[in-house]
Amino acid sequence: MSTSWVMAQEVELSKPEATSFVNAVSASAKKSKTIVNTFTQLKHIDFLSNDIESNGDLYFKSPNIIKWSYLKPYEYSVIFKDKKLYINDAGKKSDINLASNKVFKKLNDLIAKSVSGDMLDESQFAMRFYKNKGIYIAKLSPKDQTLKNMFKEIVLGFQSKSYLVSSVKLIEPSGDYTLIKFKNTSVNKPIPDAVFLH
């Protein structure tokens, strides 16, 4: 399927439609106290012939506790919690203090808000909204210089009935990108505290 065909299916939302959409996403994010889903992550680097694929589970607890649990091709987990980033690389553990690292803090806020759908903030991003079949698409260009250095554009896909995030595409200034697709999403089911132990 060519990219031009996909682009042709995108219809930009009118101003009233965009306002209604942002309000619906914000309401959905406020109601989402926990989110659990499986994800597929594709890392596209121009000079590599194949994208690098990873799979795993994501756990989110409002307002900003997140665990990315990678299961394939290798086991690896990252937990954002208590202003720290905890990494467990097949049993080798380390942590980073987010309070003293501006870039990681921005990244944590970005991930937490993108997972919950609560990042549609005009003070942070220049935003355009589209619909493509049953999916809403938000294209965000960072205004903040720290984020701008990391990402040229962030593209979020939303399910049209639940207004939950179904995909996140992080496009770097070089054109390389990371695409994360979410499936099997469950909302507001209790997550045992043990999940977030590091």
Solvent accessible surface area in square Angstrom, and as a share of the most:
residue,aa,sasa,rsa
1,M,189,0.84
2,S,65,0.42
3,T,102,0.59
4,S,81,0.52
5,W,117,0.41
6,V,48,0.28
7,M,98,0.44
8,A,75,0.58
9,Q,62,0.28
10,E,34,0.15
11,V,100,0.57
12,E,101,0.45
13,L,23,0.11
14,S,54,0.35
15,K,174,0.74
16,P,100,0.63
17,E,91,0.41
18,A,16,0.13
19,T,75,0.44
20,S,69,0.45
21,F,5,0.02
22,V,34,0.20
23,N,91,0.47
24,A,27,0.21
25,V,1,0.01
26,S,31,0.20
27,A,52,0.40
28,S,13,0.09
29,A,9,0.07
30,K,138,0.58
31,K,140,0.59
32,S,3,0.02
33,K,118,0.50
34,T,14,0.08
35,I,4,0.02
36,V,39,0.22
37,N,6,0.03
38,T,46,0.27
39,F,4,0.02
40,T,32,0.19
41,Q,32,0.14
42,L,45,0.22
43,K,50,0.21
44,H,46,0.21
45,I,34,0.17
46,D,101,0.53
47,F,172,0.72
48,L,70,0.35
49,S,114,0.74
50,N,118,0.60
51,D,58,0.30
52,I,80,0.41
53,E,91,0.41
54,S,12,0.08
55,N,45,0.23
56,G,4,0.04
57,D,33,0.17
58,L,0,0.00
59,Y,46,0.17
60,F,4,0.02
61,K,61,0.26
62,S,45,0.29
63,P,106,0.67
64,N,66,0.34
65,I,38,0.19
66,I,0,0.00
67,K,35,0.15
68,W,18,0.06
69,S,19,0.12
70,Y,35,0.13
71,L,89,0.44
72,K,132,0.56
73,P,94,0.59
74,Y,133,0.51
75,E,115,0.52
76,Y,59,0.22
77,S,17,0.11
78,V,21,0.12
79,I,5,0.03
80,F,7,0.03
81,K,40,0.17
82,D,104,0.54
83,K,142,0.60
84,K,69,0.29
85,L,6,0.03
86,Y,31,0.12
87,I,34,0.17
88,N,47,0.24
89,D,65,0.34
90,A,86,0.67
91,G,58,0.56
92,K,157,0.67
93,K,124,0.53
94,S,63,0.41
95,D,76,0.39
96,I,52,0.26
97,N,69,0.35
98,L,4,0.02
99,A,71,0.55
100,S,95,0.61
101,N,47,0.24
102,K,135,0.57
103,V,69,0.40
104,F,62,0.26
105,K,89,0.38
106,K,49,0.21
107,L,38,0.19
108,N,10,0.05
109,D,51,0.26
110,L,9,0.04
111,I,27,0.13
112,A,5,0.04
113,K,91,0.38
114,S,6,0.04
115,V,7,0.04
116,S,11,0.07
117,G,1,0.01
118,D,67,0.35
119,M,3,0.01
120,L,23,0.11
121,D,53,0.28
122,E,127,0.57
123,S,82,0.53
124,Q,66,0.30
125,F,8,0.03
126,A,52,0.41
127,M,38,0.17
128,R,104,0.38
129,F,18,0.08
130,Y,27,0.10
131,K,71,0.30
132,N,25,0.13
133,K,148,0.63
134,G,41,0.39
135,I,81,0.41
136,Y,32,0.12
137,I,18,0.09
138,A,0,0.00
139,K,23,0.10
140,L,0,0.00
141,S,39,0.25
142,P,6,0.04
143,K,108,0.46
144,D,37,0.19
145,Q,111,0.49
146,T,21,0.12
147,L,6,0.03
148,K,92,0.39
149,N,100,0.51
150,M,39,0.17
151,F,18,0.07
152,K,114,0.48
153,E,28,0.12
154,I,0,0.00
155,V,27,0.15
156,L,0,0.00
157,G,6,0.06
158,F,0,0.00
159,Q,66,0.29
160,S,31,0.20
161,K,191,0.81
162,S,44,0.29
163,Y,54,0.20
164,L,20,0.10
165,V,6,0.04
166,S,22,0.14
167,S,26,0.17
168,V,7,0.04
169,K,57,0.24
170,L,26,0.13
171,I,26,0.13
172,E,48,0.22
173,P,76,0.48
174,S,83,0.53
175,G,29,0.28
176,D,23,0.12
177,Y,49,0.19
178,T,17,0.10
179,L,33,0.16
180,I,12,0.06
181,K,105,0.44
182,F,13,0.05
183,K,121,0.51
184,N,115,0.59
185,T,40,0.23
186,S,29,0.19
187,V,48,0.28
188,N,78,0.40
189,K,125,0.53
190,P,131,0.82
191,I,13,0.07
192,P,88,0.56
193,D,106,0.55
194,A,67,0.52
195,V,31,0.18
196,F,7,0.03
197,L,123,0.61
198,H,100,0.45
